[in-house]
Amino acid sequence: MTLLTSVLGSLPRSEKVLNQFKDYEQVYRNPAAVAVLEEEATQAILNQERLGLDIVNDGEIQRSGYFSAFYDSFEGYLPTGIAGQTLLDDGRYWDHHRGQCYRVWEQPKAWGANPAWSKYGAVIVDKLTRKIGGFGKSVFYQEARVMKKIASKPVKLTLPSPYQIMRRSWHPIFSRDAYPSQEQYLEDIIRQYKIIIEDCEHLGVSVIQFDDDIITLLLDSKLRLLLRLEREIDLCVSSLNELFSHIHTAKSATHICRAIIHKDIPWSEANFLEMMLKNLRCNQFSVALNDTGADLLPFKHFPVDTHLLFGVIYSNNYILESFDIMFGRLKSVMAYIPLDQIILTSNCGFSPYARARKGLTLVWNKLSQLVKFAAVINEAGLSEKEIVLADRACSEFREQHEQLLKEELG
């Protein structure tokens, strides 16, 4: 048995890449801009292979944002001008960052010079149709094409979940002519995703992972009063399972993210994670956890035929974890899940946190440490003595990282 390593999703992007999205409407139609995105994605893939990661991706470098790549691939959306939105059934919107509910959103804005979905959100006002021009198929297809062209190792494609897209962009007034109900909109998202899955499996993608950062809003007790828990979980899980049943050659995966939410209910008391684990039908599962032992209790329900993508390094800081820290995290989850069901990764994607000038190097160092730790486990097993010895051998590397971090903070 070999303990594998994988990038979870996003990686840092340089200022050069971010600058390409200033001309937002034209970025995917501009060959020079596309070349810049593809060049940095290529370098990210090659860096992962150089470090020794077993499953690689392009770090979502070629998309405007985590979920906005779906908007970029289809006609039918208008920008809202509201950051961090989740639209509720009555048309009010929920602010992820403050954990507050605001007035009914009143009027979609006309296209501006820079309709940046990832910053300002969108609402669906017309039927989904593929955009003509640019990549021709979708932003996701472009990512898969570049990954398969460059990588010699298995590649993973990450996609925003259908439920997340629906909750972010369906409005009871402005969407009703195109989609009278949330369920009808969700059904069409699934239909479009099935085409994307077929396209990307044809290219040879090894893992197709759907990410969701909206279902975890149900860890906020105030929002629990506004949404029906069972219905929301059913919409999320059933839509994912329908897509998983359409994946034939790749591995299916789910990542549940909790990075951006205002929350006051621990995982272990929320119930919904247990409900999801019992009903999801995917090959791999991950959830962004922290260090509290109680957070691991829901894993007693973990399916025996599923692999856990478990984060032993954390993406929300630049601290280089020692082997001892990673080993402690690994042992804590092994109380519920055996080692042969685990794949090592970070607890969440890196892009939202990699704003430092030296963020690229600092993140590559963390991923390098992850690969080295897996190698020790693969060679020496779960021997604490061998892990301590291997950790000492990496002391110079950690000192160099700490010096780089001091320069950054300075």
FENKAMO-V854562 format. One record per residue. RES is the residue in one small letter. NEAR is the number of other ideal C-beta (glycine too) atoms within 12 Angstrom. Layout:
BEGIN
res	near
RES	NEAR
RES	NEAR
END
This chain:
BEGIN
res	near
m	15
t	16
l	34
l	35
t	41
s	43
v	54
l	49
g	47
s	40
l	42
p	36
r	36
s	27
e	18
k	19
v	34
l	27
n	17
q	31
f	34
k	19
d	20
y	29
e	23
q	20
v	35
y	36
r	19
n	19
p	16
a	17
a	27
v	29
a	19
v	27
l	38
e	28
e	23
e	32
a	40
t	28
q	28
a	43
i	36
l	24
n	31
q	39
e	26
r	18
l	28
g	26
l	40
d	32
i	38
v	44
n	49
d	44
g	45
e	44
i	46
q	45
r	46
s	37
g	34
y	40
f	45
s	33
a	40
f	41
y	41
d	41
s	40
f	36
e	23
g	31
y	37
l	29
p	33
t	37
g	25
i	33
a	25
g	32
q	38
t	47
l	41
l	31
d	27
d	17
g	26
r	24
y	35
w	38
d	27
h	34
h	20
r	18
g	24
q	21
c	27
y	24
r	14
v	18
w	35
e	17
q	17
p	28
k	23
a	12
w	19
g	17
a	13
n	20
p	31
a	28
w	41
s	32
k	26
y	30
g	37
a	44
v	41
i	43
v	30
d	22
k	21
l	36
t	17
r	25
k	25
i	13
g	18
g	28
f	30
g	16
k	28
s	34
v	44
f	43
y	36
q	34
e	47
a	42
r	30
v	38
m	42
k	31
k	19
i	26
a	35
s	18
k	27
p	30
v	40
k	49
l	49
t	50
l	48
p	47
s	44
p	45
y	46
q	41
i	46
m	40
r	41
r	45
s	46
w	45
h	39
p	23
i	23
f	28
s	35
r	19
d	16
a	26
y	29
p	17
s	17
q	33
e	21
q	21
y	40
l	35
e	25
d	32
i	42
i	32
r	24
q	35
y	39
k	25
i	25
i	40
i	36
e	25
d	30
c	40
e	28
h	18
l	28
g	22
v	39
s	32
v	44
i	45
q	47
f	50
d	45
d	49
d	40
i	42
i	43
t	39
l	47
l	42
l	37
d	32
s	20
k	22
l	36
r	23
l	13
l	24
l	33
r	16
l	27
e	18
r	22
e	34
i	33
d	25
l	37
c	42
v	34
s	27
s	40
l	41
n	27
e	29
l	41
f	34
s	17
h	27
i	33
h	17
t	19
a	35
k	29
s	35
a	42
t	49
h	49
i	47
c	41
r	35
a	37
i	33
i	31
h	25
k	28
d	16
i	26
p	23
w	30
s	23
e	20
a	33
n	22
f	39
l	41
e	24
m	24
m	41
l	32
k	20
n	25
l	41
r	25
c	37
n	28
q	39
f	44
s	47
v	41
a	37
l	39
n	24
d	20
t	14
g	20
a	18
d	29
l	30
l	24
p	30
f	33
k	17
h	25
f	33
p	24
v	15
d	15
t	31
h	33
l	43
l	44
f	44
g	45
v	43
i	40
y	31
s	39
n	27
n	24
y	33
i	23
l	35
e	34
s	30
f	39
d	25
i	25
m	39
f	32
g	22
r	33
l	36
k	23
s	26
v	35
m	24
a	17
y	26
i	29
p	20
l	26
d	18
q	26
i	36
i	41
l	45
t	51
s	44
n	37
c	38
g	42
f	41
s	38
p	29
y	26
a	36
r	20
a	22
r	18
k	24
g	27
l	31
t	25
l	35
v	45
w	33
n	34
k	47
l	43
s	29
q	39
l	46
v	37
k	33
f	39
a	38
a	27
v	34
i	33
n	24
e	17
a	21
g	15
l	23
s	16
e	19
k	16
e	22
i	30
v	18
l	17
a	28
d	28
r	17
a	18
c	29
s	17
e	13
f	23
r	26
e	14
q	20
h	29
e	20
q	19
l	27
l	25
k	15
e	16
e	22
l	15
g	10
END
